[in-house]
Amino acid sequence: MGADAAAEGLTPRQLRVYTSVTYAQARGIVPTEAELASGPWHQSGKRAGQALTVSV
């Protein structure tokens, strides 16, 4: 998926994760689920500013 398609086709949360994965791939890093979850934060609501949680 290209950057333009990602920007138009993904939700804001998905786009933040997509950019994290793309950044890691460009540097040859394989991020864990917990590392991916530590990047994006809740944007609104009671948990605004807190990192997204990993649900297993």
OpenMM code with the backbone's topology and positions (N, CA, C; nanometers):
from openmm import Vec3, app, unit

residues = "MET GLY ALA ASP ALA ALA ALA GLU GLY LEU THR PRO ARG GLN LEU ARG VAL TYR THR SER VAL THR TYR ALA GLN ALA ARG GLY ILE VAL PRO THR GLU ALA GLU LEU ALA SER GLY PRO TRP HIS GLN SER GLY LYS ARG ALA GLY GLN ALA LEU THR VAL SER VAL".split()
positions = [
    Vec3(0.0860, -0.1171, 0.0000),
    Vec3(0.0000, 0.0000, 0.0000),
    Vec3(0.0901, 0.1227, 0.0000),
    Vec3(0.0624, 0.2160, -0.0885),
    Vec3(0.1388, 0.3391, -0.0943),
    Vec3(0.0915, 0.4392, 0.0084),
    Vec3(0.1696, 0.5441, 0.0270),
    Vec3(0.1361, 0.6451, 0.1270),
    Vec3(0.0037, 0.7141, 0.0957),
    Vec3(-0.0210, 0.7446, -0.0311),
    Vec3(-0.1464, 0.8113, -0.0676),
    Vec3(-0.2665, 0.7217, -0.0401),
    Vec3(-0.2558, 0.5956, -0.0787),
    Vec3(-0.3658, 0.5020, -0.0549),
    Vec3(-0.3887, 0.4827, 0.0943),
    Vec3(-0.2807, 0.4767, 0.1717),
    Vec3(-0.2936, 0.4602, 0.3167),
    Vec3(-0.3624, 0.5805, 0.3780),
    Vec3(-0.3235, 0.6989, 0.3357),
    Vec3(-0.3816, 0.8202, 0.3924),
    Vec3(-0.5306, 0.8305, 0.3637),
    Vec3(-0.5726, 0.7795, 0.2490),
    Vec3(-0.7133, 0.7896, 0.2112),
    Vec3(-0.7968, 0.6717, 0.2585),
    Vec3(-0.7357, 0.5533, 0.2728),
    Vec3(-0.8140, 0.4339, 0.2990),
    Vec3(-0.8132, 0.3823, 0.4417),
    Vec3(-0.7298, 0.4382, 0.5274),
    Vec3(-0.7201, 0.3875, 0.6641),
    Vec3(-0.7800, 0.4858, 0.7634),
    Vec3(-0.8262, 0.4314, 0.8752),
    Vec3(-0.8732, 0.5175, 0.9838),
    Vec3(-0.7510, 0.5840, 1.0464),
    Vec3(-0.7696, 0.6911, 1.1218),
    Vec3(-0.6538, 0.7556, 1.1856),
    Vec3(-0.5701, 0.6592, 1.2709),
    Vec3(-0.6352, 0.5703, 1.3454),
    Vec3(-0.5622, 0.4749, 1.4294),
    Vec3(-0.4816, 0.3790, 1.3423),
    Vec3(-0.5430, 0.3288, 1.2366),
    Vec3(-0.4731, 0.2376, 1.1463),
    Vec3(-0.3567, 0.3085, 1.0778),
    Vec3(-0.3749, 0.4344, 1.0428),
    Vec3(-0.2690, 0.5100, 0.9765),
    Vec3(-0.1494, 0.5295, 1.0690),
    Vec3(-0.1735, 0.5536, 1.1966),
    Vec3(-0.0624, 0.5697, 1.2917),
    Vec3(0.0165, 0.4394, 1.3049),
    Vec3(-0.0536, 0.3263, 1.3083),
    Vec3(0.0157, 0.1975, 1.3164),
    Vec3(0.0897, 0.1696, 1.1858),
    Vec3(0.0269, 0.2000, 1.0731),
    Vec3(0.0898, 0.1811, 0.9417),
    Vec3(0.2213, 0.2585, 0.9326),
    Vec3(0.2211, 0.3835, 0.9780),
    Vec3(0.3449, 0.4623, 0.9708),
    Vec3(0.4515, 0.4045, 1.0632),
    Vec3(0.4122, 0.3536, 1.1788),
    Vec3(0.5088, 0.2908, 1.2699),
    Vec3(0.5717, 0.1669, 1.2068),
    Vec3(0.4895, 0.0848, 1.1429),
    Vec3(0.5395, -0.0374, 1.0790),
    Vec3(0.6294, -0.0020, 0.9606),
    Vec3(0.5890, 0.0943, 0.8808),
    Vec3(0.6684, 0.1361, 0.7655),
    Vec3(0.8042, 0.1893, 0.8101),
    Vec3(0.8055, 0.2694, 0.9154),
    Vec3(0.9301, 0.3229, 0.9708),
    Vec3(1.0211, 0.2094, 1.0166),
    Vec3(0.9650, 0.1127, 1.0877),
    Vec3(1.0438, -0.0006, 1.1366),
    Vec3(1.0986, -0.0835, 1.0207),
    Vec3(1.0161, -0.1099, 0.9202),
    Vec3(1.0610, -0.1886, 0.8051),
    Vec3(1.1748, -0.1200, 0.7317),
    Vec3(1.1689, 0.0105, 0.7202),
    Vec3(1.2738, 0.0851, 0.6507),
    Vec3(1.4083, 0.0720, 0.7220),
    Vec3(1.4042, 0.0451, 0.8510),
    Vec3(1.5265, 0.0314, 0.9297),
    Vec3(1.5614, -0.1136, 0.9611),
    Vec3(1.4844, -0.2070, 0.9053),
    Vec3(1.5127, -0.3487, 0.9256),
    Vec3(1.4769, -0.3997, 1.0639),
    Vec3(1.3815, -0.3330, 1.1291),
    Vec3(1.3395, -0.3704, 1.2642),
    Vec3(1.2094, -0.4491, 1.2548),
    Vec3(1.1973, -0.5540, 1.3347),
    Vec3(1.0724, -0.6297, 1.3433),
    Vec3(1.0084, -0.5947, 1.4774),
    Vec3(0.9095, -0.5036, 1.4771),
    Vec3(0.8498, -0.4614, 1.6038),
    Vec3(0.7556, -0.5674, 1.6612),
    Vec3(0.7506, -0.5726, 1.7931),
    Vec3(0.6554, -0.6609, 1.8598),
    Vec3(0.5203, -0.5904, 1.8696),
    Vec3(0.4188, -0.6655, 1.9046),
    Vec3(0.2857, -0.6071, 1.9203),
    Vec3(0.2866, -0.4995, 2.0291),
    Vec3(0.3569, -0.5240, 2.1368),
    Vec3(0.3635, -0.4265, 2.2467),
    Vec3(0.4342, -0.2988, 2.2019),
    Vec3(0.5389, -0.3121, 2.1215),
    Vec3(0.6095, -0.1934, 2.0718),
    Vec3(0.5202, -0.1116, 1.9792),
    Vec3(0.4441, -0.1798, 1.8951),
    Vec3(0.3520, -0.1085, 1.8075),
    Vec3(0.2448, -0.0350, 1.8879),
    Vec3(0.1980, -0.0970, 1.9923),
    Vec3(0.0928, -0.0370, 2.0738),
    Vec3(0.1437, 0.0810, 2.1554),
    Vec3(0.2735, 0.0856, 2.1820),
    Vec3(0.3257, 0.1957, 2.2635),
    Vec3(0.3365, 0.3257, 2.1852),
    Vec3(0.3313, 0.3181, 2.0527),
    Vec3(0.3435, 0.4387, 1.9712),
    Vec3(0.2154, 0.5185, 1.9625),
    Vec3(0.1057, 0.4588, 1.9180),
    Vec3(-0.0194, 0.5352, 1.9052),
    Vec3(-0.0858, 0.5597, 2.0408),
    Vec3(-0.1483, 0.6764, 2.0542),
    Vec3(-0.2186, 0.7106, 2.1767),
    Vec3(-0.3642, 0.7378, 2.1445),
    Vec3(-0.4483, 0.7247, 2.2462),
    Vec3(-0.5882, 0.7628, 2.2317),
    Vec3(-0.5921, 0.9128, 2.2031),
    Vec3(-0.6725, 0.9519, 2.1073),
    Vec3(-0.6790, 1.0919, 2.0659),
    Vec3(-0.7891, 1.1707, 2.1354),
    Vec3(-0.8886, 1.1008, 2.1878),
    Vec3(-0.9996, 1.1703, 2.2525),
    Vec3(-1.0608, 1.0791, 2.3586),
    Vec3(-1.1539, 1.1340, 2.4324),
    Vec3(-1.2235, 1.0556, 2.5340),
    Vec3(-1.1490, 1.0519, 2.6659),
    Vec3(-1.1941, 0.9640, 2.7558),
    Vec3(-1.1368, 0.9554, 2.8897),
    Vec3(-0.9900, 0.9146, 2.8887),
    Vec3(-0.9481, 0.8417, 2.7847),
    Vec3(-0.8108, 0.7916, 2.7801),
    Vec3(-0.7205, 0.8742, 2.6877),
    Vec3(-0.7626, 0.9932, 2.6509),
    Vec3(-0.6842, 1.0781, 2.5613),
    Vec3(-0.5437, 1.0967, 2.6169),
    Vec3(-0.4451, 1.0777, 2.5295),
    Vec3(-0.3059, 1.0917, 2.5694),
    Vec3(-0.2421, 0.9661, 2.6232),
    Vec3(-0.3207, 0.8629, 2.6497),
    Vec3(-0.2663, 0.7357, 2.6991),
    Vec3(-0.2389, 0.6430, 2.5819),
    Vec3(-0.1380, 0.5588, 2.5981),
    Vec3(-0.1045, 0.4633, 2.4924),
    Vec3(-0.2184, 0.3639, 2.4747),
    Vec3(-0.2348, 0.3181, 2.3499),
    Vec3(-0.3330, 0.2136, 2.3241),
    Vec3(-0.2900, 0.0870, 2.3968),
    Vec3(-0.3847, 0.0091, 2.4414),
    Vec3(-0.3521, -0.1156, 2.5119),
    Vec3(-0.3535, -0.2317, 2.4148),
    Vec3(-0.2749, -0.3335, 2.4455),
    Vec3(-0.2689, -0.4539, 2.3636),
    Vec3(-0.3695, -0.5525, 2.4205),
    Vec3(-0.4646, -0.5932, 2.3382),
    Vec3(-0.5612, -0.6934, 2.3839),
    Vec3(-0.5264, -0.8261, 2.3192),
    Vec3(-0.5140, -0.9277, 2.4017),
    Vec3(-0.4752, -1.0600, 2.3526),
    Vec3(-0.5949, -1.1517, 2.3527),
] * unit.nanometer
topology = app.Topology()
chain = topology.addChain("A")
for resn in residues:
    res = topology.addResidue(resn, chain)
    for name in ("N", "CA", "C"):
        topology.addAtom(name, app.Element.getBySymbol(name[0]), res)
